[in-house]
Amino acid sequence: MSTQYEALKAPELYLSAFQVEPPAEMGERKMTPRRPGFFITTSLTGATDAENAARKAALAEQAAAEAAAGGTNAEPAPAAAAPDTPRLLVPAQWGLVPHWVKSASDGQLRATKLVNVKSDNASTSTAFRDAWLNNQRCIVPMMAFVTDDYRTGKAKPTRIARVDGLPMGVAGIWSRWTDDDGTELLSYAIITVNANAHALMNRYQQPGNDKTMPAILNEGAYDAWLRSSAYKAKEFLRAYPAQKLLANPVEKGRKNLLGI
């Protein structure tokens, strides 16, 4: 899987494609490991499925008690994250730093290797398991990502984007690391899915290796992905249809692999 992607090219795309206010400063277009980027979520408070269930049960019990006492404020217990919970655009580092690392230097060394995680490993890998079980899922907005085409025998960078030119919302996972002095670092990784049978992506990456691609979400599933339980969240992680993606070799002489 690639270690480069292209951030959104215009501030208005954050609102039109993801219903979040654009950042005050757009930041970098070319995203590489450990660079500052953005992810989208509904909450920066992680909680396990059991904790969310207990919270909902407590709220329901409280509402029932108020109703029984003739209270006027009884309302149905809200879900752990209600459908109308506003989405948040969060500045963070691309390259996950697990909460348990001992030092900033250790975290930075790990981050370069933790920019992506295979969907099968998100709930079991030591680096990602806690974030997954605490429902710390997010959406990573991007215009395109880069992969290598080895069909000529030499790696040729190739830009993969949507055919319609609209932004992609890619499934991600985030973490919060806190230093001894209280300094916090938010970070995230992109979740990938197997693409061995994908009509487009199976042409790329090194021969003999499993092919992967970012888990591009359908626009209508954004809130459901963010609000899902950890138990059911993997149902959203599927290969995006090949006919909706466009691959273009990156022209030589451009400033970087994304041609920007």
C-alpha positions as CSV (number, residue, x, y, z in Angstrom):
1,M,0.0,0.0,0.0
2,S,1.1,3.5,-0.8
3,T,2.8,5.9,1.7
4,Q,1.6,9.0,-0.2
5,Y,-1.8,10.5,-0.6
6,E,-3.2,13.9,-1.8
7,A,-5.2,16.0,0.7
8,L,-8.2,18.0,-0.4
9,K,-7.4,20.7,-2.9
10,A,-10.0,23.3,-1.9
11,P,-11.5,24.3,1.5
12,E,-15.1,24.1,0.2
13,L,-14.7,20.4,-0.4
14,Y,-14.6,19.7,3.3
15,L,-18.1,21.1,3.7
16,S,-19.7,19.8,0.5
17,A,-18.2,16.3,0.7
18,F,-18.0,15.7,4.5
19,Q,-20.2,18.3,6.1
20,V,-17.4,19.7,8.3
21,E,-16.1,23.3,8.4
22,P,-12.8,23.6,6.6
23,P,-9.6,24.2,8.6
24,A,-8.3,27.7,9.1
25,E,-5.2,26.7,7.1
26,M,-5.4,24.0,4.5
27,G,-2.0,22.4,5.3
28,E,0.0,20.3,2.9
29,R,-1.5,18.7,-0.2
30,K,1.2,16.0,-0.5
31,M,0.8,13.7,2.5
32,T,3.7,11.5,3.6
33,P,4.4,9.7,6.9
34,R,4.5,11.8,10.0
35,R,3.2,14.9,8.2
36,P,0.3,16.9,9.7
37,G,-3.0,16.0,8.2
38,F,-6.7,15.8,9.1
39,F,-9.2,13.1,10.1
40,I,-13.0,13.3,10.6
41,T,-14.8,11.8,13.6
42,T,-17.7,12.5,15.9
43,S,-15.9,12.3,19.2
44,L,-12.5,12.2,20.7
45,T,-13.5,10.2,23.7
46,G,-13.0,6.5,23.0
47,A,-15.2,3.8,24.6
48,T,-15.5,0.1,24.2
49,D,-18.8,-1.6,23.1
50,A,-19.4,-2.7,26.7
51,E,-18.9,0.8,28.1
52,N,-21.2,2.3,25.4
53,A,-23.8,-0.4,26.2
54,A,-23.6,0.3,30.0
55,R,-23.9,4.0,29.3
56,K,-27.0,3.5,27.2
57,A,-28.5,1.2,29.8
58,A,-27.8,3.7,32.6
59,L,-29.5,6.5,30.6
60,A,-32.5,4.3,29.9
61,E,-32.8,3.4,33.5
62,Q,-32.6,7.1,34.5
63,A,-35.3,8.0,32.0
64,A,-37.5,5.2,33.2
65,A,-37.1,6.3,36.8
66,E,-37.9,9.9,36.0
67,A,-41.0,8.8,34.0
68,A,-42.2,6.7,36.9
69,A,-41.7,9.6,39.3
70,G,-43.8,11.8,37.0
71,G,-40.9,13.9,35.9
72,T,-41.3,16.1,32.9
73,N,-37.8,15.8,31.6
74,A,-37.9,12.1,30.7
75,E,-36.5,11.4,27.2
76,P,-35.5,8.3,25.3
77,A,-31.9,7.4,26.1
78,P,-29.7,8.6,23.2
79,A,-27.4,6.3,21.3
80,A,-23.6,6.3,22.1
81,A,-23.2,8.7,19.2
82,A,-26.5,10.1,17.9
83,P,-27.1,10.4,14.1
84,D,-27.1,14.1,14.3
85,T,-23.8,14.3,16.3
86,P,-21.8,16.9,14.4
87,R,-18.7,15.6,12.6
88,L,-15.4,17.0,13.8
89,L,-12.4,17.8,11.6
90,V,-9.3,17.0,13.7
91,P,-5.7,18.0,12.9
92,A,-3.4,15.1,13.5
93,Q,-0.3,13.3,12.4
94,W,-0.4,10.6,9.7
95,G,1.3,7.6,11.2
96,L,-0.3,6.2,14.4
97,V,1.5,6.5,17.7
98,P,0.0,3.9,20.1
99,H,-1.0,5.3,23.5
100,W,1.4,2.9,25.3
101,V,4.7,4.0,23.8
102,K,7.2,5.3,26.4
103,S,8.6,8.3,24.7
104,A,8.1,10.7,21.8
105,S,11.2,9.4,20.0
106,D,9.9,5.9,20.2
107,G,6.5,7.0,18.9
108,Q,8.0,8.8,16.0
109,L,10.0,5.8,15.0
110,R,6.9,3.6,15.1
111,A,4.7,6.1,13.3
112,T,6.6,5.8,9.9
113,K,5.6,2.1,9.9
114,L,2.1,2.6,11.2
115,V,0.6,4.7,8.4
116,N,-1.6,1.8,7.2
117,V,-3.2,-1.2,8.8
118,K,-4.8,-4.2,7.0
119,S,-8.4,-4.6,8.0
120,D,-7.8,-8.1,9.2
121,N,-5.2,-6.8,11.7
122,A,-6.9,-3.7,13.0
123,S,-8.6,-5.5,15.9
124,T,-5.7,-7.8,16.7
125,S,-2.4,-6.0,16.1
126,T,-0.7,-4.8,19.3
127,A,-0.3,-1.3,17.8
128,F,-4.0,-0.9,16.8
129,R,-6.1,-3.2,18.9
130,D,-6.8,-0.8,21.8
131,A,-7.9,2.0,19.4
132,W,-10.1,-0.4,17.5
133,L,-11.8,-1.8,20.6
134,N,-12.3,1.7,21.9
135,N,-14.2,2.6,18.7
136,Q,-11.6,5.2,17.7
137,R,-12.6,5.1,14.1
138,C,-12.3,8.0,11.7
139,I,-12.6,9.1,8.0
140,V,-9.5,10.3,6.2
141,P,-10.4,12.8,3.4
142,M,-8.3,12.7,0.3
143,M,-8.3,13.4,-3.4
144,A,-6.1,10.5,-4.5
145,F,-3.5,8.0,-3.4
146,V,-0.3,6.8,-5.1
147,T,0.6,3.2,-5.8
148,D,3.4,1.6,-7.9
149,D,2.9,-0.1,-11.2
150,Y,5.6,-2.9,-11.7
151,R,4.2,-4.3,-15.0
152,T,7.2,-3.0,-16.9
153,G,9.6,-4.4,-14.4
154,K,10.3,-1.0,-12.8
155,A,8.2,0.8,-10.3
156,K,6.1,3.5,-11.9
157,P,4.1,5.8,-9.6
158,T,0.5,5.8,-10.4
159,R,-2.2,8.2,-9.1
160,I,-5.6,6.6,-8.2
161,A,-8.6,8.9,-7.9
162,R,-12.3,8.7,-8.3
163,V,-13.6,8.9,-11.8
164,D,-15.9,11.7,-10.9
165,G,-13.1,13.7,-9.4
166,L,-14.8,14.0,-6.0
167,P,-12.9,13.4,-2.7
168,M,-12.6,10.0,-1.1
169,G,-13.6,9.3,2.4
170,V,-11.2,6.5,3.6
171,A,-11.7,4.4,6.7
172,G,-9.1,5.2,9.4
173,I,-8.3,4.6,13.0
174,W,-6.9,7.2,15.4
175,S,-5.0,7.3,18.7
176,R,-4.1,9.8,21.4
177,W,-0.6,9.7,23.0
178,T,0.2,11.8,26.1
179,D,3.7,12.7,27.3
180,D,4.7,12.8,30.9
181,D,4.3,16.6,30.9
182,G,0.7,16.3,29.6
183,T,1.5,17.1,25.9
184,E,-0.9,15.3,23.6
185,L,-0.3,13.9,20.1
186,L,-3.3,12.8,18.0
187,S,-2.4,10.5,15.1
188,Y,-4.1,8.3,12.6
189,A,-3.6,5.4,10.2
190,I,-5.5,4.4,7.0
191,I,-7.2,1.0,7.0
192,T,-6.6,-1.1,3.9
193,V,-8.5,-4.1,2.4
194,N,-7.3,-7.0,0.2
195,A,-7.4,-6.2,-3.5
196,N,-6.1,-9.4,-5.0
197,A,-9.4,-9.9,-6.9
198,H,-9.9,-6.2,-7.7
199,A,-10.2,-5.5,-11.4
200,L,-8.0,-2.3,-11.2
201,M,-5.8,-2.6,-8.1
202,N,-4.6,-6.1,-8.7
203,R,-2.4,-4.7,-11.5
204,Y,-0.3,-2.7,-9.1
205,Q,2.2,-3.1,-6.2
206,Q,5.0,-5.7,-6.1
207,P,4.5,-9.0,-8.0
208,G,4.0,-11.9,-5.6
209,N,2.7,-9.8,-2.7
210,D,-0.9,-9.5,-1.6
211,K,-2.5,-6.5,-3.2
212,T,-4.1,-3.9,-0.9
213,M,-6.0,-0.6,-1.3
214,P,-7.5,2.0,1.1
215,A,-10.9,1.1,2.4
216,I,-12.8,3.8,0.6
217,L,-16.2,4.3,2.2
218,N,-19.5,5.0,0.4
219,E,-20.7,8.5,1.1
220,G,-24.0,7.3,2.6
221,A,-22.1,5.1,5.1
222,Y,-19.9,7.8,6.7
223,D,-22.0,8.3,9.9
224,A,-22.8,4.6,10.2
225,W,-19.1,3.8,10.1
226,L,-18.3,6.4,12.8
227,R,-21.2,5.2,15.0
228,S,-20.9,1.5,14.5
229,S,-19.8,-0.9,17.3
230,A,-16.3,-2.3,17.0
231,Y,-18.0,-5.7,16.6
232,K,-19.8,-4.7,13.4
233,A,-17.5,-2.1,12.0
234,K,-15.5,-4.4,9.7
235,E,-18.7,-4.9,7.7
236,F,-18.0,-1.4,6.2
237,L,-14.5,-2.4,5.0
238,R,-14.8,-3.4,1.4
239,A,-13.0,-2.8,-1.9
240,Y,-14.3,0.2,-3.8
241,P,-15.7,-0.7,-7.2
242,A,-13.1,-0.6,-9.9
243,Q,-15.3,1.2,-12.4
244,K,-15.5,4.1,-10.1
245,L,-11.7,4.6,-9.9
246,L,-9.3,6.1,-12.4
247,A,-5.6,5.3,-12.6
248,N,-3.1,7.7,-14.2
249,P,0.7,7.4,-14.4
250,V,2.4,10.3,-12.7
251,E,4.2,12.4,-15.3
252,K,7.9,12.7,-15.2
253,G,9.3,16.1,-14.2
254,R,6.6,16.9,-11.7
255,K,7.6,18.1,-8.3
256,N,6.4,15.0,-6.5
257,L,4.6,11.8,-7.1
258,L,1.2,13.4,-7.0
259,G,2.1,16.0,-9.6
260,I,1.4,18.9,-7.2
